[in-house]
Amino acid sequence: MIEPIGAQQQLQVLERAESFIVQAEQLFARDFARIPVRFDLRGTTAGMYKIEGARLQIRFNPWIFAKYFEVNLRDTVPHEVAHYIVHAVYGDRRIKPHGWQWQEVMRSFGADPEVTFDMDLSGVPQRRQRTHAYRCDCREHALSSTRHNRVQRRRGQYQCRFCHATLVYQPAAVR
């Protein structure tokens, strides 16, 4: 099992993120607030820019950073800072996450505007999400807790890709 990055490498990540914010301040001729950078992300995602109401933060996965530190320092840090800068400059949630604005910021950072991270994650702790049984006209489906909760709150509905019927929850007693 891989150990997460320690304080010294976290400091390098924080310094790198700060350097990109300074570059953006020069590029856009304005100041940007310093937002929290956390090392608490788990699962298969290396980094995330998160907006919760007025609370903004950047989160990094310390286990993935430990396994591929240089790659993440080069690619993931500017990727997430660019999301923050685009949000701060354009503010509109209708802007595509990896649209032309984000790509331009990435290029100004001297970073490749690539959007995927496809590396071996063996040894990295994975988040496990419970699944819930759903049924359509042709088969049973296992929906994640996230999708199940959307259905239960009437905020989402899912169809089978094969028969196109709406998926219906099958409580444990019915299974």
N, C-alpha and C positions, 0 to 999 in steps of 0.2 A: 504494500500500500504506500502510496506517495504521501509525503508530508507537505503541508501547505507552506508557501513562502513565509519567511520570517521578517522581522522588523527591518533589517537592512535592505532586503529586496523591496519591501513595501515602500520604503523611503525612496528608492530609485523610481518606482512607479509614480509616486506622488510628485516627485521632481519633474518627471517626464510630462505628466499631465499639466503641471504648472507651466512648463515651457511652451506647450501648445496653446494654452490660454493666453499667454503673453504674445505669441505669434498672431493669434486671432485679434487681440487688442490692437496690434499694429496694422493688421490687414483692414479691419473695420473702423479704425480710428475712434475707438470707444473702449470703455472699461467693461469688464464682465465680472459678475459676482463670483466669488469662490464658493463652490458647492461641495458638500461632503463627498468624499471618495471612500467607499467601504470595501472591505475584502471579505464579504460574507456570502457571495453567490455560490450556489452549489449546482450540481448536475452537469449537463453537457455544454453549457453556454460559458464562454470565456469572459464576456463583459456585457454590461447592460446600462443604458441611460434610462433612468426611471423618473416619471413625473407622477406625483400623487398630490393632486390639488396644487397648492403653491409650493409644495416641498419637492425639490429637485435633488437628485443624487446620481452618482456613477458608482456602479458595483462591479467588482472583479472577482473571478473565481480563483482563490489562492492555490488550489490544487492543480488546475490547468496551467496557471502561471508557473508553478514549480516544475511541471513537466516540460514546458516549452517557454521558458522565461524570455529569451531573446526575441523569439517570434512574436510573443504577446506584447513585449515592450515596443517593438517596431510596428505592429499592426493593430492590436486590440486597443491600446491606449489612445492613439489618434482617432481611431474609429469611434470610440465612445465620446471623447471630447468633441469631435465634429458634430455628433448628434446634439450635444448640449449647446454648442455655438449656433447651429442652425435654428434650434428652438428659441434661443435668446434673441437672435437677429430677426427671424421671420415670425415667430410666435404662433403661427397658424397650424393647428393640428391636421389640416387637410394637406399639408406638404408631405410628399412621399418620404418615408424614412430614409431611403437611399437614393433620393431624387437628385436632380442636377445641382441643387444648392449644397447638399451634403458632399457630393462628388467634388465640387469646386473647393470646398473647405479642405477636404482630404488632400487634393492636389496642392493647395497652398501650404499644407503641412509637409509636403514632400512624401506623402504616403500613398500607397496604391489603394484606389477606391474599390477594393474587393470586399464582398459582403459575406463570404462563407469561411468557416473554419472547419476543415475536414482533416483531422489528424487522429491517430490512435489514442483513445482515452482509457486504455486499460490501466488499472491501478488508481484511477480517479474516482472518488466516491460518487455514486449516482443517486439522484433523487428517485424515489419510487412512488408513483402515484397509484392509488387504488383504482380499480376499474369497476364499472357497473354494467350489468347485463341489460341490453336493449334488444329488441326484436323488430324485424321488418317482415315483409311477405315471403322472403326467401331464405333468411338465415338469422343467426344470432350475432350481435356486435358487442364489443367491449369498449365502452366510452370511458374516458378519463374522468376523474372527479371534477375537473374544471368544466368539461362539457356537460356532465351530469348536473352540476349545480346551475349552469345556465338554463338547462331545460326545466329544472325544478322551480326556478325563479321566473320562468316564462320570458327569458331574455334570449333564448336560442332554440332552434329546432334543427334536427339533422335528418338527412335522407340517405337511404342506401344508394351507393354508386351503381349498383347492378339493377335493382328493380324500381328504384326511385321512390319507394314508399317511405313515409315518415317513420322514424325509429320510435318505438314505444318502450318505456321502462318496464322491466320485468322484476318486481321485488322478489326477494329471496323465497318467500312462501309460494310464489307462482312458478318459479323456475322448476 
